[in-house]
Amino acid sequence: MVNVSQQKCACADCVCIVDVNDAVKKSDRNYCSEACADGHPKGAGCEHAGCACHG
């Protein structure tokens, strides 16, 4: 059996990898930040270095 500990953020535009245990969880999906989990209100990005997602 394989235990996954990291995965890509569930936000389609995001390139971040998130630790499953530390992820922001919403609708059974794992996100790297509240901005991604909330659909980028007002164009807010996740603010991680190298990622330009804004929803």
Order of alpha helices (4+ residues) and beta strands (2+ residues): beta-beta-beta-beta-alpha
